């Protein structure tokens, strides 16, 4: 039997880092009653990529709350204090938290915020009588929630390109990097005596590809073969210079959002290296490992750039992989025992949105038309987290901008300034801002 509905000012759907930040920053607000609904039974953050020694690519201050409210009890530093790890972290003198420790922090925060509800799967959404009506499946059965506004944080899904045949997918030898840790032991299992050397391959050129490659490089026996191929022209480092980091700013979002959609798409394609590149230290670690292996002769390691996968098929006990070098048009073919696809993630539209699709503003191509303050609702009552790459630029997936976006959303929900929002933080100006005080041809005569 469906239980009577609980009503909230806002319901956030999905409990990833961004909606957890929303929960943390609304915790304790007297004039805003919210719920955060998560289908999973517990908090899990990229468990398949919890490799030893991996760390965030942003400083620890890119936690749930600090950039909006440094005094919040839900900060990473307060987590360390409660776990009696603050001094060890201080002595470590490293701004980049280990990925595992950051995941533990997120789980700790989720457990301590009353609005977060696990095991709540939203099945349907409708709009009636001026409120959003949600049908939600829980362990106790089907229940209902109503809300004046929604915040969507349902995340992205692992992407596998269509070149992988159904037979290859069914073989169990092709996996996405997001599942690597679950299959690592199998991939590294010793080969049978007298059998041919194993071949493992990694396709992709971002941080995940590099982390998986280095782990395999350090773990596979020297006689086995390891292939790392990417369609990119090189293994791009993550752009991390200070003036580039200024682009993760409110004023750059203003500039990007003001551009025509076709120009935004061009910029987004050009800016992938700003958020999809490899940490420079990790590139150096890989090179050092390759160098050490080379001391006693050439290693069975094969790095190829500019090569796109054109087919991945199952061939008896192996995978048959074909690459094409996009500059020369030449084909490369080889057999592999296992293939890790570090091919990123794609946004998908949750099925439950179908019932309220008429209340959502879409672009002609079907993407969300996200306004400057993160709403996609025709009545500015539906907000998105990390679904605005095409409208707000590469800041969308940036953990460091999560607290900023939540501040904007929360201020809009509350109708007041709950959290002060910075308007300008960069030394540079974006767009054709006037060069104040400089001489021009119009005032040249006055200078004579």
N, C-alpha and C positions, 0 to 999 in steps of 0.2 A: 504494500500500500504506500502511495506517495505521501510523504510527510508534509505538514504545512511549511510554506516557504519562509526562509529567513531573508530579511531585506538589508541591503548595504548601500552606502553612498556609491561605492565603487567595488567591483570585483575584478581582480587580476587573475588571468588564466595562464597557468604555467608557472613553475617555481625554479627557473634558472637564475643565474646571478643577477640579471637585471630586475626581474620581478621580486626576487629576494631583497634587493636594494629598495624597491618600492615598499615592501612590507616593513623593512627596518626603519625607513624614513617616515612612515605613517604611524609607526608604533607609538602609542601614547598621545596621539593627537585627539583632543576632545571633540573637535567639530568635523571629524572625518572617520566614518566607520567603514572599514574595508575587510575583504577576505581575499586570500590568495589560494586558489585551488590548483592542486597538482595531482595528476593521474597516478603517478608512481607512489609506491608505499613508503619510500624513504628518499632522502636526498642523494643523488648520484651525479657527479660532475666528471664527464669524460673518463670513466673508469678504464676504458680500453687503451688509454694513452698515459696511464700512470707508470711511467718508466723511471727507474732509479736516477735521481739527480736532475730530472727535468724541472724547469722553473718557469715562472711567468715571464712574459716579455714586457711587462709594465711594472713600475714600482709598487710596493705593497700598499701605498696610499690609494691605489685604484681598487679599494675594497668597496663594500656596499654603501658606505656612508661618509667617509672622511672628507671627500672633496665638497660635500654639501654641509656636513655637520661634524667637525673634528672632535666635538665633545660627546658624540654618541656612544652609548654603552655597547653598540653592536659593531664597533670597529675591530679591525684586525689586531691592533695593539692591545685592546682590552681582552680579546680572545687569548693572546699570548700571556697576558698578565694572569688571567684566570687559570691557565694551564701551567703556570709557573715556568714559562718559556721566554719571558720578555728579556731577561738578562742574556741567555744564550744567543737570542736573536740579535741583541745589541752588540755583543762581542763578535758575532759573525761578520758584522759590518758589510752587509749585502742587502741592497734595497729590493732585490728580486726574490720573492718568497718561493720556496719549493712548491711545485704544483700539488703535491700530495698534502702539504701542510695547508695550502690555501683551500683545497677541497675540504679538509677537516674543519677549517674555519667556517666555510659556508654551511656545512652540516650543523655545526654548533649554533650558528645564527638561526638557522631554520627551526631548530628545536626550541629556541628561546623566544620566538616571536609568535604571539598568540594568534595572529591572523592567518598563519600558514596552515593549511589543511592538506595532508597527504591522503592518498587513496580516494580522491575526488575527481572522477573523470567526467568532463562535460560532454554530454551526448548531443544535446540540441539547444539551440538558442532561438528565442522569438522575442518580438516586441509587442507588448499589449498594455493598454491603460497607462501609457507614459513611462513604462519601465521595461528593462530587459528581463526576460523570463528564461532561466536556465534549468534544464533537466540534467541532474547530476547523479551518476552511479557511485555508490559507496559500498562498503562492506555490509552496511545495514540495509541496503536496498536502494531503490530509486528515491531521490529527494529533489526538492526544488529550492532555488535561490532566486531572488530578484535584486536588481541593482539599477541605480540611475545611470551609471556609466560603467564602461568596460575598459580594461587594459590588457592587451593581448601580448603575451610573451611566450608563445608556444615554440619558439626556436626554429632551428633549421635541421634538415635531415641529411645524413651521409649520401653523397652522390657517386654513383658508378656510371661511367659513360656507356652508351649503347654498343660500343665495339666488343663488349664482353658477351659472348653467346650464352644462351640459356644453359647449354651443356657445360660450359666453363663455370658458370655460377653454381650449377648443381654439383660440380665435382668437389666442392669444399676446399679447393686450392686457391680460390680467389677471395680476398677479404679486403674490406675497407680499413684504412689506418685506424679508424675509431674503435675497431675490434682487435687490434694487434695484440694487446696484452693478454687477451683470452686465448690466442692461438700461438703465442710465442713459444711455449714449451714444445708444442708439436712441430713447429718449424725448425727448432733447434735440436730435435731428437736425433741421436746418433744414427748414422746410416748402417745398414747391415754389412757385416764383413764381406769384402769382395765386391760390393756394389759400386756403381759409378758415383763420383762426387755429386753432392746435391747442388742444385741451382736455385737461388732465391732472387727474386726481382722486386724492385720498388719503382713505381711510376709516380711522378709528381716532383715538384720543386720547392714546396713551402717548408715551414718549420716542422710539420708532422713527418713529411718525407725524410727530412734530414735526421730527425730523432730516431726514426725507425731504422734508417740506413746505418747510423752510427752504432746502434744497439746490435744490429746484425753483424756489422763489421767487427765489433769487439767479441762477439759470441760464437760466430760460426767457425768451424775448424778451417785451418789455412788451406786445405786441399779443396774445400767447397768453393763454388763460384757465387759471386754477388754482383748483380746488375742494378745500376741506378740510372734511369733514363727520364728525361723531361723534354717536353716540346718547347720549353723556354730556351732562349739563346744562350743563357748561362745560369748558373746557380746564384740567383739574385740575393744579395744581403738585404736585410730589413733596413730601410732608410730611417736613421735614428739621430740625425743631426738636429741641433736646437731650433734652427729656423724652420725646418720641416715639421718639427713637433708643434710649432706654433699653429700649424694648420688644424690641430685638434683643439679648436677654440670656437667660442660662440660666433665670433665675427667671420670666421671662414665658413661656418655653417650658413650664416646669413648670405654670404656671397654665393656659395654653391646653390643654395635653395632658390636664389633669385634668377639663376640662369635658365634658358629654355631647356626643355627635356632632352633634346638631341645633343646639346652641349654637355649636359650632365652625364649622359651615357658615354660620350667620348672621354671625358675626364675620368670617369670611373674605370674605364678600360686601361687608361694610362697610369692610374694610381695604384694598381694592384701591388706593386712593390713596396708601397707604403704600409701595407698591413698583411701581405701574404709572403713577404720575404723571409729569409733565414737569419736568425741572430748571428752576428758576426763572430762572436766567441765560439758558437757551435761549428761554424764553417772552419774556424781555425783548429778546433778539436778534431774534426774529420781529417783535415790535411795532416795533422800531426800523427794520427793513427795510420794513415796511408804511408807517411814517410817512414815510420818505425817498421812497418811491414816490408817496405822496400829494401831495408838494410840487408836482408838475407835473400834478395832476389825479388823478381816481379810477383806481386800478389794476384790472385785470381779475382780481381775486382775490375769492373767495367763501368765507367761513367760515360754517359752519352747525352749531349745536349742537342737541341733542335730536332728531336726525334718524337714524332707523335705515334701513338699506338693506332694501328689500322685494323687489327683483329687480335682477339684473344679467344682461343678455342681449346677444347679438351681433346687431347690426342693420346688415347690409351691411358697410360699411367702419368702422363705429363700434360702440361699446358703448352700449346703451340702459340708463341707470341710473335707478332710481326710489327716492326716499327718502320716508319718511313721518315727519312731525313728530309725536312721540309724545304731546305735550300737546294739540295742536290737531286732530290727525287729518288734517291737510292733506297732500297729496302734492306732491312736487317731482320733475320729470322733466327730464333733460338727456342729451345725447349727449357721449361722451368718446372721445378717441383712445387713452388709456391709463389704467389704474386700478391704484393701488398699495394693497393691502390690508394695513394694519398691525393685524392682528386677532389677534396673539399666537400662543401655542404651547399645545399640549395634550399631556399625558402619554399614552403608549401602552404597552401591555404587550408586550414582545418575544416573538416567536413561540417562541424557544427555552425560555421558561419553562413551556411546556405540559407538558413531560416531568417537571417537578418541582412542578407546581401543587398536588399533594396535600401538599406540605411548606410551603406558604405560607399565612399567616393572612390571610383576606379578611374585610372587612366585608360585611354583608348586601347592600349595593348593588354589590359587586364591587370596590371600592377596597381597596388594601392597608390592613391593620390594623397600623399602625406603632407599635411600643412606644416608650417614652420614650427608649430608647437606640438607636433607629433600626433595630431588627430587625423583619422580617416573617416570619421563619422560626418554625415551630411549635416547633423546638428551639433558637431564638435563634441560628441559624447562617447566616442570609441578611440582609444589611443593604442599605439604600437610601440614595442620595444624591439630594436634590432630588426626591423622590417623596412627600413628607410634608406638603405644604401644608395638607391637610385635617386633619392630626393634630397638627402642630407650629406651624402659623401661618405668617405671611408671612416668617419667617426662612429658610424652606426654600430659596428661590432666591438669598438674599443672599450675595454673595461674601465678605462680612466674617465670616459665620458658618461658612464652609466649614471653616476650621481647627479651630474648636470642635467641629463635628460629627465631623471626622476624629479628633480627640483622643479623643472618647467611644468611637468605633468601635474605634480601635487599642487603647485600654486594655482594651476588652472582649475583643478578639481575643487579646491578649497575656496576659490574666489578671493584669495588674499595672498600676501607674500609670506608663506610659511618659511621658505628658505631664500635668502638673498641669492640672486642669479647674476653672475658676472656678465657684463655686456662686452667688455674689451679686455683681453689679456696679452695680446701680441704686440710686439714692437712694430711689425710690418702692417700695412694695410692691403686689403685684397680688393680686386676690381679697380676701376678707374677713379679712385679717390683723389680729390683735389690736392695738388702739391702746394700746400699753404705756405705763403711767404716767399716762394721762389719767383724770380723774374720771368715774365712772359713777353711775347712780342707785343701784346696789348699795352703793357706798362713800360716798354723799353725806353720810350721818350722821357718818361719821368725820371729815369735813372741817369739820363745824359747830363 
